[in-house]
Amino acid sequence: MINYTLKCENDHSFDSWFQSGSAFDKLLASGMVNCPACASTSVEKAVMAPSVRPARKAAKTPVSTPDTPLSNPTTDEERTIAALKSKIEANSEYVGMEFANQARAIHDGDSPERPIYGEAAPEEAIKLLEDGVPVAPLPFTPSRKTN
């Protein structure tokens, strides 16, 4: 398939798809290509920019991570989430991937009660909820602690 930008004698511009370049030429010669605005069959190819895919190794646009909007919040929702993130990080202990184990230990009384946050696989979080452990998902990705 090929997409051409076309122009009629009345200067109307429009796009149309064709099976191939030769299919376009055949349809044009038989008068079957017409302008959707004025129905003129006097149509020709217009100047158009080719649609070229960038090389695989070309620099890619950085993918937005869940933390990106919080680094520079611009909407009321982003500011609210950023404030919530700051409050949680200032008043809770980050336990990372040990969240499910730590939450269960606190719930069972095997570990001192304290506010924690971290990460858990969806299956682990569902199991905690089924077992009555009060947990909730956070609307942000926790900041990683680095040395």
ROMAR-438231 format. One record per atom (N, C-alpha, C): residue number from 1; residue in one letter; x, y, z. Coordinates in steps of 0.2 Angstrom, whole numbers, padded with zeros to 4 digits. Layout:
ROMAR-438231
> resi;resn;px;py;pz
> NUM;A;X;Y;Z
...
//
This chain:
ROMAR-438231
> resi;resn;px;py;pz
> 1;M;0004;-0006;0000
> 1;M;0000;0000;0000
> 1;M;0004;0006;0000
> 2;I;0002;0011;-0003
> 2;I;0006;0018;-0004
> 2;I;0001;0023;-0003
> 3;N;0003;0028;0001
> 3;N;-0002;0034;0002
> 3;N;0001;0040;-0002
> 4;Y;-0003;0043;-0006
> 4;Y;-0001;0049;-0010
> 4;Y;-0005;0055;-0007
> 5;T;-0002;0061;-0007
> 5;T;-0005;0067;-0006
> 5;T;-0007;0069;-0014
> 6;L;-0013;0071;-0015
> 6;L;-0016;0073;-0021
> 6;L;-0019;0080;-0021
> 7;K;-0019;0083;-0027
> 7;K;-0022;0089;-0028
> 7;K;-0026;0090;-0035
> 8;C;-0032;0093;-0034
> 8;C;-0036;0093;-0040
> 8;C;-0035;0100;-0044
> 9;E;-0038;0101;-0049
> 9;E;-0037;0107;-0053
> 9;E;-0040;0113;-0049
> 10;N;-0044;0112;-0044
> 10;N;-0047;0118;-0040
> 10;N;-0043;0119;-0034
> 11;D;-0037;0116;-0034
> 11;D;-0032;0117;-0028
> 11;D;-0034;0114;-0022
> 12;H;-0039;0109;-0022
> 12;H;-0041;0105;-0016
> 12;H;-0035;0099;-0015
> 13;S;-0033;0099;-0009
> 13;S;-0028;0094;-0007
> 13;S;-0031;0088;-0003
> 14;F;-0029;0082;-0004
> 14;F;-0032;0076;-0001
> 14;F;-0027;0070;-0001
> 15;D;-0028;0066;0003
> 15;D;-0024;0060;0004
> 15;D;-0028;0054;0001
> 16;S;-0024;0049;-0002
> 16;S;-0028;0043;-0004
> 16;S;-0023;0037;-0004
> 17;W;-0025;0031;-0002
> 17;W;-0021;0025;-0002
> 17;W;-0022;0021;-0009
> 18;F;-0017;0018;-0011
> 18;F;-0017;0014;-0017
> 18;F;-0013;0008;-0016
> 19;Q;-0015;0003;-0020
> 19;Q;-0011;-0004;-0019
> 19;Q;-0004;-0003;-0021
> 20;S;-0002;0001;-0026
> 20;S;0004;0002;-0028
> 20;S;0005;0008;-0033
> 21;G;0011;0010;-0035
> 21;G;0011;0016;-0039
> 21;G;0008;0015;-0046
> 22;S;0009;0009;-0048
> 22;S;0006;0007;-0055
> 22;S;-0002;0007;-0054
> 23;A;-0004;0005;-0049
> 23;A;-0012;0004;-0048
> 23;A;-0014;0012;-0048
> 24;F;-0011;0016;-0045
> 24;F;-0013;0023;-0045
> 24;F;-0013;0026;-0052
> 25;D;-0008;0024;-0056
> 25;D;-0007;0027;-0063
> 25;D;-0013;0024;-0067
> 26;K;-0015;0018;-0066
> 26;K;-0020;0014;-0070
> 26;K;-0027;0017;-0068
> 27;L;-0028;0018;-0061
> 27;L;-0034;0021;-0059
> 27;L;-0035;0029;-0062
> 28;L;-0029;0032;-0061
> 28;L;-0029;0039;-0064
> 28;L;-0031;0040;-0071
> 29;A;-0028;0035;-0075
> 29;A;-0029;0035;-0082
> 29;A;-0036;0033;-0084
> 30;S;-0040;0029;-0080
> 30;S;-0046;0027;-0082
> 30;S;-0052;0032;-0079
> 31;G;-0049;0038;-0075
> 31;G;-0054;0043;-0073
> 31;G;-0057;0041;-0066
> 32;M;-0054;0036;-0063
> 32;M;-0057;0034;-0057
> 32;M;-0055;0037;-0050
> 33;V;-0050;0041;-0051
> 33;V;-0048;0045;-0045
> 33;V;-0051;0052;-0046
> 34;N;-0055;0054;-0041
> 34;N;-0058;0060;-0041
> 34;N;-0057;0064;-0034
> 35;C;-0058;0070;-0034
> 35;C;-0057;0075;-0028
> 35;C;-0064;0074;-0024
> 36;P;-0063;0072;-0017
> 36;P;-0069;0072;-0013
> 36;P;-0072;0078;-0012
> 37;A;-0069;0084;-0013
> 37;A;-0072;0090;-0012
> 37;A;-0077;0093;-0018
> 38;C;-0074;0092;-0024
> 38;C;-0078;0094;-0030
> 38;C;-0079;0089;-0035
> 39;A;-0077;0083;-0034
> 39;A;-0078;0077;-0039
> 39;A;-0074;0078;-0045
> 40;S;-0069;0083;-0046
> 40;S;-0065;0084;-0052
> 40;S;-0061;0077;-0053
> 41;T;-0060;0075;-0059
> 41;T;-0056;0070;-0061
> 41;T;-0049;0072;-0063
> 42;S;-0048;0078;-0063
> 42;S;-0042;0081;-0065
> 42;S;-0037;0082;-0059
> 43;V;-0034;0076;-0058
> 43;V;-0030;0075;-0051
> 43;V;-0023;0074;-0053
> 44;E;-0018;0076;-0049
> 44;E;-0011;0075;-0049
> 44;E;-0008;0074;-0042
> 45;K;-0002;0071;-0042
> 45;K;0001;0070;-0036
> 45;K;0004;0077;-0034
> 46;A;0003;0078;-0027
> 46;A;0006;0085;-0025
> 46;A;0012;0083;-0021
> 47;V;0016;0089;-0020
> 47;V;0022;0088;-0017
> 47;V;0021;0085;-0009
> 48;M;0025;0080;-0007
> 48;M;0024;0078;-0001
> 48;M;0030;0075;0002
> 49;A;0030;0075;0009
> 49;A;0036;0073;0012
> 49;A;0036;0065;0013
> 50;P;0041;0062;0012
> 50;P;0041;0054;0013
> 50;P;0040;0053;0020
> 51;S;0037;0047;0022
> 51;S;0036;0045;0028
> 51;S;0042;0040;0029
> 52;V;0047;0042;0033
> 52;V;0053;0038;0034
> 52;V;0054;0036;0041
> 53;R;0054;0030;0042
> 53;R;0055;0027;0049
> 53;R;0063;0028;0051
> 54;P;0064;0031;0057
> 54;P;0071;0032;0059
> 54;P;0075;0025;0060
> 55;A;0081;0026;0059
> 55;A;0086;0020;0060
> 55;A;0085;0017;0067
> 56;R;0086;0010;0067
> 56;R;0085;0007;0074
> 56;R;0090;0009;0079
> 57;K;0096;0011;0077
> 57;K;0101;0014;0081
> 57;K;0101;0021;0083
> 58;A;0096;0024;0080
> 58;A;0095;0032;0081
> 58;A;0093;0033;0088
> 59;A;0095;0039;0090
> 59;A;0093;0041;0097
> 59;A;0086;0041;0097
> 60;K;0083;0037;0103
> 60;K;0076;0037;0104
> 60;K;0074;0042;0109
> 61;T;0068;0044;0108
> 61;T;0065;0049;0113
> 61;T;0065;0045;0120
> 62;P;0067;0048;0125
> 62;P;0067;0045;0132
> 62;P;0060;0043;0134
> 63;V;0059;0037;0136
> 63;V;0053;0035;0138
> 63;V;0051;0038;0145
> 64;S;0045;0040;0146
> 64;S;0043;0043;0153
> 64;S;0043;0037;0158
> 65;T;0046;0038;0163
> 65;T;0045;0033;0169
> 65;T;0040;0036;0174
> 66;P;0037;0032;0178
> 66;P;0032;0034;0182
> 66;P;0034;0040;0187
> 67;D;0041;0040;0188
> 67;D;0043;0046;0192
> 67;D;0043;0052;0189
> 68;T;0044;0052;0182
> 68;T;0045;0058;0178
> 68;T;0040;0064;0180
> 69;P;0034;0063;0180
> 69;P;0029;0069;0181
> 69;P;0030;0072;0188
> 70;L;0032;0067;0193
> 70;L;0033;0070;0200
> 70;L;0039;0074;0201
> 71;S;0044;0073;0196
> 71;S;0050;0077;0197
> 71;S;0049;0085;0195
> 72;N;0044;0086;0191
> 72;N;0042;0093;0189
> 72;N;0035;0093;0189
> 73;P;0031;0093;0194
> 73;P;0023;0092;0194
> 73;P;0021;0099;0190
> 74;T;0016;0098;0186
> 74;T;0013;0103;0182
> 74;T;0005;0104;0184
> 75;T;0002;0098;0185
> 75;T;-0005;0099;0186
> 75;T;-0007;0098;0194
> 76;D;-0013;0099;0196
> 76;D;-0015;0099;0203
> 76;D;-0014;0091;0205
> 77;E;-0016;0087;0200
> 77;E;-0015;0080;0202
> 77;E;-0008;0078;0203
> 78;E;-0004;0080;0199
> 78;E;0004;0078;0200
> 78;E;0006;0081;0206
> 79;R;0004;0087;0208
> 79;R;0007;0091;0214
> 79;R;0004;0087;0220
> 80;T;-0002;0085;0220
> 80;T;-0005;0081;0225
> 80;T;-0001;0074;0226
> 81;I;0000;0071;0221
> 81;I;0004;0064;0221
> 81;I;0011;0066;0224
> 82;A;0014;0071;0221
> 82;A;0021;0073;0224
> 82;A;0021;0074;0231
> 83;A;0016;0078;0234
> 83;A;0016;0079;0241
> 83;A;0015;0073;0245
> 84;L;0010;0068;0242
> 84;L;0009;0062;0246
> 84;L;0016;0058;0246
> 85;K;0019;0058;0240
> 85;K;0025;0054;0240
> 85;K;0030;0057;0245
> 86;S;0031;0063;0245
> 86;S;0036;0066;0250
> 86;S;0034;0064;0257
> 87;K;0027;0065;0259
> 87;K;0025;0063;0266
> 87;K;0027;0056;0267
> 88;I;0025;0051;0263
> 88;I;0026;0044;0264
> 88;I;0034;0043;0265
> 89;E;0038;0046;0260
> 89;E;0045;0044;0261
> 89;E;0048;0047;0267
> 90;A;0045;0053;0270
> 90;A;0048;0056;0276
> 90;A;0046;0052;0282
> 91;N;0040;0049;0282
> 91;N;0037;0046;0288
> 91;N;0036;0039;0288
> 92;S;0039;0035;0283
> 92;S;0039;0028;0283
> 92;S;0046;0025;0281
> 93;E;0046;0019;0282
> 93;E;0053;0015;0281
> 93;E;0052;0012;0274
> 94;Y;0056;0013;0270
> 94;Y;0056;0009;0263
> 94;Y;0060;0002;0264
> 95;V;0056;-0003;0263
> 95;V;0058;-0010;0264
> 95;V;0059;-0014;0257
> 96;G;0058;-0010;0252
> 96;G;0060;-0013;0245
> 96;G;0055;-0019;0243
> 97;M;0059;-0024;0241
> 97;M;0055;-0030;0238
> 97;M;0053;-0035;0244
> 98;E;0055;-0033;0250
> 98;E;0053;-0036;0256
> 98;E;0047;-0034;0259
> 99;F;0043;-0030;0255
> 99;F;0037;-0027;0258
> 99;F;0032;-0032;0260
> 100;A;0031;-0037;0256
> 100;A;0026;-0042;0258
> 100;A;0028;-0046;0264
> 101;N;0034;-0048;0265
> 101;N;0036;-0051;0271
> 101;N;0036;-0047;0277
> 102;Q;0038;-0041;0276
> 102;Q;0038;-0036;0282
> 102;Q;0031;-0034;0284
> 103;A;0026;-0033;0279
> 103;A;0019;-0032;0281
> 103;A;0016;-0037;0285
> 104;R;0017;-0044;0282
> 104;R;0014;-0049;0286
> 104;R;0017;-0050;0293
> 105;A;0024;-0049;0293
> 105;A;0027;-0050;0300
> 105;A;0024;-0045;0305
> 106;I;0023;-0038;0303
> 106;I;0020;-0033;0307
> 106;I;0013;-0035;0309
> 107;H;0009;-0037;0304
> 107;H;0002;-0039;0305
> 107;H;0002;-0045;0310
> 108;D;0006;-0050;0309
> 108;D;0006;-0056;0314
> 108;D;0009;-0054;0321
> 109;G;0012;-0049;0321
> 109;G;0015;-0047;0328
> 109;G;0022;-0049;0329
> 110;D;0025;-0052;0323
> 110;D;0032;-0054;0323
> 110;D;0037;-0049;0322
> 111;S;0035;-0043;0321
> 111;S;0040;-0037;0320
> 111;S;0036;-0031;0323
> 112;P;0040;-0026;0325
> 112;P;0037;-0021;0328
> 112;P;0033;-0017;0323
> 113;E;0027;-0014;0326
> 113;E;0023;-0010;0321
> 113;E;0026;-0004;0319
> 114;R;0026;-0002;0313
> 114;R;0029;0004;0310
> 114;R;0026;0005;0303
> 115;P;0026;0011;0301
> 115;P;0024;0013;0294
> 115;P;0029;0011;0289
> 116;I;0027;0007;0284
> 116;I;0032;0004;0279
> 116;I;0029;0005;0272
> 117;Y;0034;0006;0267
> 117;Y;0031;0005;0260
> 117;Y;0037;0002;0256
> 118;G;0035;-0001;0251
> 118;G;0040;-0005;0247
> 118;G;0036;-0007;0240
> 119;E;0039;-0013;0238
> 119;E;0036;-0016;0232
> 119;E;0035;-0023;0233
> 120;A;0029;-0025;0229
> 120;A;0027;-0032;0230
> 120;A;0024;-0034;0223
> 121;A;0025;-0040;0221
> 121;A;0022;-0043;0215
> 121;A;0014;-0043;0216
> 122;P;0011;-0042;0211
> 122;P;0003;-0042;0212
> 122;P;0000;-0048;0215
> 123;E;0003;-0054;0214
> 123;E;0001;-0060;0217
> 123;E;0002;-0059;0225
> 124;E;0008;-0057;0227
> 124;E;0009;-0056;0234
> 124;E;0004;-0051;0237
> 125;A;0003;-0045;0234
> 125;A;-0002;-0040;0237
> 125;A;-0009;-0043;0237
> 126;I;-0011;-0047;0232
> 126;I;-0018;-0050;0233
> 126;I;-0018;-0055;0239
> 127;K;-0013;-0059;0240
> 127;K;-0012;-0063;0245
> 127;K;-0013;-0060;0252
> 128;L;-0009;-0054;0253
> 128;L;-0009;-0050;0259
> 128;L;-0017;-0048;0260
> 129;L;-0020;-0045;0255
> 129;L;-0027;-0043;0256
> 129;L;-0031;-0049;0258
> 130;E;-0031;-0054;0255
> 130;E;-0035;-0060;0256
> 130;E;-0034;-0062;0263
> 131;D;-0028;-0062;0266
> 131;D;-0026;-0063;0273
> 131;D;-0028;-0058;0278
> 132;G;-0031;-0052;0276
> 132;G;-0033;-0047;0280
> 132;G;-0027;-0042;0282
> 133;V;-0022;-0042;0279
> 133;V;-0016;-0038;0280
> 133;V;-0018;-0031;0276
> 134;P;-0019;-0025;0280
> 134;P;-0021;-0019;0277
> 134;P;-0015;-0016;0273
> 135;V;-0016;-0016;0266
> 135;V;-0011;-0013;0262
> 135;V;-0015;-0010;0256
> 136;A;-0011;-0005;0253
> 136;A;-0014;-0001;0248
> 136;A;-0009;0000;0242
> 137;P;-0011;0001;0236
> 137;P;-0006;0002;0231
> 137;P;-0004;0010;0231
> 138;L;0002;0012;0230
> 138;L;0004;0019;0230
> 138;L;0003;0021;0222
> 139;P;0001;0028;0221
> 139;P;0001;0030;0215
> 139;P;0007;0033;0212
> 140;F;0013;0030;0214
> 140;F;0020;0032;0212
> 140;F;0024;0026;0213
> 141;T;0030;0027;0209
> 141;T;0035;0022;0210
> 141;T;0040;0025;0216
> 142;P;0042;0021;0221
> 142;P;0046;0023;0226
> 142;P;0053;0025;0224
> 143;S;0056;0030;0227
> 143;S;0063;0032;0225
> 143;S;0067;0026;0227
> 144;R;0072;0025;0223
> 144;R;0077;0019;0225
> 144;R;0082;0023;0229
> 145;K;0084;0019;0235
> 145;K;0089;0022;0239
> 145;K;0096;0019;0236
> 146;T;0100;0024;0235
> 146;T;0107;0022;0232
> 146;T;0113;0025;0236
> 147;N;0118;0021;0236
> 147;N;0124;0023;0240
> 147;N;0128;0028;0237
//
